[in-house]
Amino acid sequence: MTILVFDSGIGGLSVLREARLLMHEERFVYVGDDAGFPYGDWEENALAQRMVGLFESLLDTFNPRLAIVACNTASTLIMPALRERFSIPFVGIVPAVKPAAERTASGLITVLATPGTVSRPYTLNLIKQFAGKCEVKLVGATSLARMAEEHMQLRDIDTQLLREEIRPCFVQRQHRKTDIVTLGCTHYPFLVNEMRKLAPWPVDWLDPAHAVAKQAQRLLNKAAPITPYEQERLQSDIAIMTSGNPTSAITRLLSSFGITLESMCFPSLNAMPSD
Protein backbone atom coordinates (compact mmCIF):
# COMPACT_ATOMS: atom_id res chain seq x y z
CA MET A 1 0.00 0.00 0.00
CA THR A 2 1.35 3.42 -0.95
CA ILE A 3 0.84 6.68 0.92
CA LEU A 4 1.75 9.91 -0.82
CA VAL A 5 3.19 12.79 1.23
CA PHE A 6 3.34 16.10 -0.64
CA ASP A 7 4.94 19.42 0.28
CA SER A 8 6.28 22.54 -1.40
CA GLY A 9 9.82 21.56 -0.40
CA ILE A 10 11.45 19.41 2.25
CA GLY A 11 9.55 20.74 5.27
CA GLY A 12 6.95 17.99 4.91
CA LEU A 13 9.56 15.53 6.12
CA SER A 14 8.39 16.51 9.62
CA VAL A 15 5.01 14.97 8.79
CA LEU A 16 6.52 12.00 6.98
CA ARG A 17 8.57 11.23 10.09
CA GLU A 18 5.42 10.98 12.23
CA ALA A 19 3.46 9.07 9.60
CA ARG A 20 6.15 6.42 9.26
CA LEU A 21 6.19 5.88 13.02
CA LEU A 22 2.45 5.16 13.04
CA MET A 23 2.20 3.33 9.71
CA HIS A 24 5.61 1.71 9.37
CA GLU A 25 4.26 -1.17 7.34
CA GLU A 26 3.21 1.13 4.48
CA ARG A 27 5.26 2.35 1.56
CA PHE A 28 5.70 6.12 1.38
CA VAL A 29 6.34 8.31 -1.63
CA TYR A 30 7.49 11.78 -0.65
CA VAL A 31 7.08 14.55 -3.22
CA GLY A 32 8.70 17.94 -2.76
CA ASP A 33 7.66 20.61 -5.24
CA ASP A 34 10.95 22.45 -4.96
CA ALA A 35 10.46 23.85 -8.47
CA GLY A 36 7.48 25.79 -7.11
CA PHE A 37 8.87 26.69 -3.69
CA PRO A 38 7.77 28.81 -1.84
CA TYR A 39 4.02 28.41 -2.23
CA GLY A 40 3.38 31.62 -0.32
CA ASP A 41 4.41 33.57 -3.43
CA TRP A 42 1.81 31.95 -5.67
CA GLU A 43 -1.54 33.36 -6.77
CA GLU A 44 -4.34 31.07 -5.56
CA ASN A 45 -5.78 29.92 -8.89
CA ALA A 46 -2.33 29.30 -10.35
CA LEU A 47 -1.34 27.21 -7.34
CA ALA A 48 -4.54 25.16 -7.52
CA GLN A 49 -3.94 24.51 -11.23
CA ARG A 50 -0.35 23.52 -10.54
CA MET A 51 -1.20 21.07 -7.78
CA VAL A 52 -4.06 19.41 -9.64
CA GLY A 53 -1.72 18.86 -12.57
CA LEU A 54 0.97 17.40 -10.34
CA PHE A 55 -1.45 15.08 -8.58
CA GLU A 56 -2.85 13.82 -11.87
CA SER A 57 0.62 12.50 -12.70
CA LEU A 58 1.35 11.25 -9.19
CA LEU A 59 -1.89 9.33 -8.75
CA ASP A 60 -1.60 7.80 -12.18
CA THR A 61 1.96 6.64 -11.48
CA PHE A 62 1.74 5.44 -7.88
CA ASN A 63 -1.97 4.71 -7.31
CA PRO A 64 -1.79 5.67 -3.60
CA ARG A 65 -4.57 4.78 -1.21
CA LEU A 66 -4.21 8.10 0.57
CA ALA A 67 -2.42 11.43 0.13
CA ILE A 68 -1.16 13.78 2.84
CA VAL A 69 -0.76 17.41 1.80
CA ALA A 70 1.91 18.40 4.30
CA CYS A 71 1.79 22.10 3.51
CA ASN A 72 -0.31 24.66 5.38
CA THR A 73 -0.49 27.07 2.46
CA ALA A 74 -1.79 24.40 0.11
CA SER A 75 -4.11 22.88 2.70
CA THR A 76 -5.84 26.19 3.43
CA LEU A 77 -6.28 26.88 -0.28
CA ILE A 78 -6.79 23.94 -2.58
CA MET A 79 -7.99 20.91 -0.62
CA PRO A 80 -11.55 21.34 -1.98
CA ALA A 81 -10.18 21.31 -5.55
CA LEU A 82 -8.19 18.13 -4.92
CA ARG A 83 -11.09 16.35 -3.22
CA GLU A 84 -13.43 17.33 -6.04
CA ARG A 85 -11.05 16.14 -8.74
CA PHE A 86 -9.79 12.89 -7.17
CA SER A 87 -11.48 10.04 -5.32
CA ILE A 88 -8.76 9.03 -2.83
CA PRO A 89 -8.77 10.45 0.72
CA PHE A 90 -6.73 13.62 1.27
CA VAL A 91 -5.40 14.72 4.66
CA GLY A 92 -4.33 18.33 5.01
CA ILE A 93 -2.48 20.23 7.70
CA VAL A 94 -3.63 23.47 9.34
CA PRO A 95 -2.45 25.45 12.36
CA ALA A 96 -3.21 23.61 15.61
CA VAL A 97 -5.46 26.33 17.00
CA LYS A 98 -7.88 24.03 18.83
CA PRO A 99 -5.28 22.12 20.88
CA ALA A 100 -3.44 25.36 21.60
CA ALA A 101 -6.63 26.91 22.98
CA GLU A 102 -7.29 23.79 25.08
CA ARG A 103 -3.79 23.69 26.57
CA THR A 104 -2.97 27.34 27.22
CA ALA A 105 -2.79 28.43 30.84
CA SER A 106 -2.28 32.13 30.17
CA GLY A 107 -4.90 32.54 27.45
CA LEU A 108 -2.23 34.05 25.17
CA ILE A 109 -1.35 31.96 22.12
CA THR A 110 0.39 32.68 18.83
CA VAL A 111 -0.01 31.27 15.35
CA LEU A 112 3.34 31.41 13.58
CA ALA A 113 2.97 30.76 9.86
CA THR A 114 3.54 32.28 6.44
CA PRO A 115 1.87 35.65 5.72
CA GLY A 116 -0.63 33.93 3.43
CA THR A 117 -1.67 31.31 5.97
CA VAL A 118 -2.25 33.75 8.83
CA SER A 119 -4.40 36.01 6.64
CA ARG A 120 -6.62 33.36 5.07
CA PRO A 121 -10.28 33.02 6.07
CA TYR A 122 -9.69 29.34 6.92
CA THR A 123 -7.22 30.26 9.67
CA LEU A 124 -9.38 33.11 10.95
CA ASN A 125 -12.38 30.77 11.12
CA LEU A 126 -10.35 28.25 13.14
CA ILE A 127 -9.61 30.97 15.67
CA LYS A 128 -13.22 32.12 15.79
CA GLN A 129 -14.48 28.56 16.22
CA PHE A 130 -11.98 27.19 18.74
CA ALA A 131 -10.12 30.06 20.40
CA GLY A 132 -12.79 32.64 21.05
CA LYS A 133 -11.79 32.95 24.70
CA CYS A 134 -8.09 33.39 23.96
CA GLU A 135 -6.02 36.28 22.74
CA VAL A 136 -4.45 35.01 19.54
CA LYS A 137 -1.49 36.74 17.95
CA LEU A 138 -1.06 36.07 14.23
CA VAL A 139 2.54 36.28 13.06
CA GLY A 140 3.30 35.99 9.35
CA ALA A 141 6.98 35.17 8.99
CA THR A 142 8.52 36.03 5.63
CA SER A 143 11.84 34.20 5.93
CA LEU A 144 11.39 31.18 8.21
CA ALA A 145 10.53 28.61 5.53
CA ARG A 146 13.65 29.42 3.54
CA MET A 147 15.74 29.48 6.72
CA ALA A 148 14.42 26.06 7.68
CA GLU A 149 15.35 24.64 4.28
CA GLU A 150 18.84 26.06 4.68
CA HIS A 151 19.13 24.70 8.21
CA MET A 152 18.00 21.25 7.13
CA GLN A 153 20.73 21.30 4.49
CA LEU A 154 23.28 22.13 7.23
CA ARG A 155 23.85 25.67 6.03
CA ASP A 156 24.48 28.51 8.47
CA ILE A 157 21.44 30.62 9.27
CA ASP A 158 21.19 34.25 10.32
CA THR A 159 20.33 33.98 14.02
CA GLN A 160 19.61 37.70 14.28
CA LEU A 161 17.04 37.42 11.48
CA LEU A 162 15.56 34.36 13.18
CA ARG A 163 15.29 36.30 16.43
CA GLU A 164 13.47 39.13 14.65
CA GLU A 165 11.11 36.71 12.90
CA ILE A 166 9.93 35.11 16.15
CA ARG A 167 10.03 38.23 18.35
CA PRO A 168 6.37 39.23 17.63
CA CYS A 169 5.22 35.80 18.87
CA PHE A 170 5.84 36.77 22.49
CA VAL A 171 3.15 38.88 24.15
CA GLN A 172 2.94 39.92 27.79
CA ARG A 173 -0.20 41.21 29.51
CA GLN A 174 0.79 42.19 33.06
CA HIS A 175 1.54 38.84 34.76
CA ARG A 176 0.40 36.74 31.76
CA LYS A 177 2.70 35.71 28.91
CA THR A 178 2.32 33.79 25.68
CA ASP A 179 2.75 30.13 26.58
CA ILE A 180 1.99 28.34 23.29
CA VAL A 181 3.19 29.04 19.76
CA THR A 182 1.49 26.83 17.19
CA LEU A 183 3.61 26.16 14.13
CA GLY A 184 1.65 26.85 10.95
CA CYS A 185 4.28 25.63 8.48
CA THR A 186 5.76 22.14 8.25
CA HIS A 187 9.23 23.61 7.80
CA TYR A 188 9.22 25.27 11.21
CA PRO A 189 9.65 22.20 13.46
CA PHE A 190 13.16 21.81 12.08
CA LEU A 191 14.00 25.24 13.53
CA VAL A 192 12.47 24.68 16.96
CA ASN A 193 15.75 23.99 18.73
CA GLU A 194 17.20 27.22 17.38
CA MET A 195 14.04 29.16 18.24
CA ARG A 196 14.11 27.86 21.80
CA LYS A 197 17.58 29.32 22.25
CA LEU A 198 16.44 32.75 21.07
CA ALA A 199 13.04 32.92 22.76
CA PRO A 200 12.67 35.52 25.56
CA TRP A 201 10.92 32.90 27.72
CA PRO A 202 10.00 29.20 27.39
CA VAL A 203 6.87 28.31 25.41
CA ASP A 204 5.31 25.15 24.01
CA TRP A 205 6.08 25.03 20.28
CA LEU A 206 3.06 23.09 19.04
CA ASP A 207 3.67 20.91 15.98
CA PRO A 208 0.52 19.39 14.38
CA ALA A 209 2.44 16.68 12.50
CA HIS A 210 1.49 13.86 14.89
CA ALA A 211 -2.20 14.79 14.71
CA VAL A 212 -2.04 14.74 10.90
CA ALA A 213 -0.44 11.31 10.95
CA LYS A 214 -3.12 10.04 13.34
CA GLN A 215 -5.87 11.31 11.04
CA ALA A 216 -4.25 9.58 8.07
CA GLN A 217 -4.09 6.36 10.06
CA ARG A 218 -7.78 6.65 10.98
CA LEU A 219 -8.77 7.13 7.35
CA LEU A 220 -6.73 4.13 6.25
CA ASN A 221 -8.37 1.98 8.90
CA LYS A 222 -11.77 2.99 7.51
CA ALA A 223 -10.78 2.13 3.95
CA ALA A 224 -11.66 -1.12 2.26
CA PRO A 225 -9.50 -4.09 3.32
CA ILE A 226 -6.43 -4.62 1.18
CA THR A 227 -5.50 -7.86 -0.51
CA PRO A 228 -2.58 -10.00 0.76
CA TYR A 229 -0.59 -8.89 -2.30
CA GLU A 230 -1.20 -5.22 -1.53
CA GLN A 231 -0.25 -5.84 2.06
CA GLU A 232 3.17 -7.18 1.11
CA ARG A 233 5.67 -4.35 1.22
CA LEU A 234 7.68 -4.97 -1.94
CA GLN A 235 9.17 -1.52 -2.53
CA SER A 236 11.17 0.92 -0.47
CA ASP A 237 10.23 4.50 0.32
CA ILE A 238 11.20 7.01 -2.36
CA ALA A 239 11.30 10.75 -2.83
CA ILE A 240 10.71 12.87 -5.91
CA MET A 241 11.69 16.53 -6.25
CA THR A 242 9.92 18.35 -9.06
CA SER A 243 12.99 20.36 -10.04
CA GLY A 244 14.66 17.12 -11.09
CA ASN A 245 17.93 18.55 -9.84
CA PRO A 246 17.96 18.90 -6.05
CA THR A 247 21.13 19.93 -4.27
CA SER A 248 23.53 17.34 -2.94
CA ALA A 249 22.58 18.49 0.57
CA ILE A 250 18.91 17.62 -0.07
CA THR A 251 19.95 14.25 -1.50
CA ARG A 252 21.97 13.54 1.65
CA LEU A 253 19.07 14.68 3.84
CA LEU A 254 16.64 12.34 2.11
CA SER A 255 19.13 9.53 2.43
CA SER A 256 19.37 10.18 6.17
CA PHE A 257 15.60 9.56 6.31
CA GLY A 258 16.13 6.23 4.54
CA ILE A 259 14.55 7.49 1.34
CA THR A 260 15.84 6.87 -2.17
CA LEU A 261 15.67 9.85 -4.53
CA GLU A 262 14.12 9.08 -7.91
CA SER A 263 13.29 11.23 -10.93
CA MET A 264 9.91 11.74 -12.53
CA CYS A 265 8.62 13.81 -15.44
CA PHE A 266 5.62 16.08 -14.86
CA PRO A 267 4.11 17.05 -18.23
CA SER A 268 1.78 19.58 -16.59
CA LEU A 269 4.72 21.70 -15.45
CA ASN A 270 5.54 22.60 -19.04
CA ALA A 271 2.31 24.56 -19.18
CA MET A 272 2.73 26.21 -15.76
CA PRO A 273 3.81 29.81 -15.36
CA SER A 274 6.89 30.27 -13.19
CA ASP A 275 6.46 32.14 -9.93
QUIGI-V152745 format. One record per pair of residues at least 4 apart in sequence whose C-alpha atoms are under 6 Angstrom apart, sorted by the first residue. I is the first residue (numbers start at 0). J is the second residue. D is the distance in whole Angstrom. If there is no record, write none. Layout:
# QUIGI-V152745
i=I j=J d=D
i=I j=J d=D
This chain:
# QUIGI-V152745
i=0 j=25 d=6
i=0 j=26 d=6
i=0 j=229 d=6
i=1 j=26 d=5
i=1 j=27 d=6
i=1 j=63 d=5
i=2 j=27 d=5
i=2 j=63 d=5
i=2 j=65 d=5
i=2 j=66 d=6
i=3 j=27 d=6
i=3 j=28 d=5
i=3 j=66 d=5
i=4 j=29 d=5
i=4 j=66 d=6
i=4 j=67 d=5
i=5 j=29 d=6
i=5 j=30 d=5
i=5 j=68 d=5
i=5 j=69 d=6
i=6 j=11 d=5
i=6 j=31 d=5
i=6 j=69 d=5
i=6 j=70 d=5
i=7 j=31 d=5
i=7 j=32 d=5
i=7 j=33 d=6
i=7 j=36 d=5
i=8 j=31 d=4
i=8 j=32 d=5
i=8 j=33 d=5
i=9 j=31 d=6
i=10 j=185 d=5
i=10 j=186 d=4
i=11 j=69 d=5
i=11 j=185 d=5
i=12 j=16 d=6
i=14 j=208 d=5
i=17 j=209 d=6
i=18 j=22 d=6
i=18 j=212 d=5
i=19 j=23 d=5
i=26 j=236 d=6
i=27 j=236 d=5
i=28 j=236 d=6
i=28 j=237 d=5
i=28 j=238 d=6
i=29 j=238 d=5
i=30 j=238 d=6
i=30 j=239 d=5
i=30 j=240 d=6
i=31 j=240 d=5
i=32 j=240 d=6
i=32 j=241 d=5
i=33 j=241 d=6
i=33 j=242 d=6
i=34 j=241 d=6
i=34 j=242 d=5
i=39 j=115 d=6
i=41 j=46 d=6
i=47 j=77 d=6
i=52 j=267 d=5
i=54 j=58 d=6
i=57 j=61 d=6
i=58 j=62 d=5
i=65 j=87 d=6
i=65 j=88 d=5
i=66 j=89 d=5
i=67 j=89 d=6
i=67 j=90 d=5
i=67 j=91 d=6
i=68 j=91 d=5
i=69 j=92 d=6
i=71 j=92 d=5
i=71 j=93 d=5
i=71 j=184 d=6
i=72 j=116 d=6
i=73 j=77 d=6
i=74 j=78 d=5
i=74 j=91 d=5
i=74 j=92 d=6
i=81 j=85 d=6
i=94 j=183 d=5
i=95 j=181 d=6
i=95 j=207 d=6
i=97 j=129 d=5
i=99 j=103 d=6
i=100 j=130 d=5
i=105 j=175 d=6
i=106 j=133 d=5
i=107 j=134 d=5
i=107 j=177 d=5
i=108 j=135 d=5
i=108 j=177 d=5
i=108 j=179 d=5
i=108 j=180 d=6
i=109 j=135 d=5
i=109 j=136 d=5
i=109 j=137 d=6
i=109 j=168 d=6
i=109 j=180 d=5
i=110 j=137 d=5
i=110 j=180 d=6
i=110 j=181 d=5
i=111 j=138 d=5
i=111 j=182 d=5
i=111 j=183 d=6
i=112 j=139 d=5
i=112 j=183 d=4
i=112 j=184 d=5
i=113 j=139 d=5
i=113 j=140 d=5
i=114 j=139 d=4
i=117 j=137 d=6
i=120 j=124 d=6
i=124 j=128 d=6
i=125 j=129 d=6
i=126 j=130 d=5
i=127 j=131 d=5
i=140 j=164 d=6
i=143 j=147 d=6
i=144 j=186 d=6
i=147 j=186 d=6
i=147 j=190 d=6
i=149 j=154 d=5
i=150 j=154 d=5
i=152 j=248 d=5
i=162 j=166 d=6
i=162 j=197 d=6
i=169 j=177 d=6
i=170 j=176 d=6
i=170 j=177 d=5
i=171 j=175 d=6
i=171 j=176 d=4
i=178 j=202 d=5
i=179 j=202 d=5
i=179 j=203 d=5
i=180 j=204 d=5
i=181 j=204 d=6
i=181 j=205 d=4
i=182 j=205 d=6
i=182 j=206 d=6
i=194 j=198 d=6
i=225 j=229 d=6
i=236 j=258 d=5
i=237 j=258 d=5
i=237 j=259 d=5
i=237 j=260 d=6
i=238 j=260 d=5
i=239 j=260 d=6
i=239 j=261 d=5
i=239 j=262 d=6
i=253 j=258 d=5
i=254 j=258 d=5
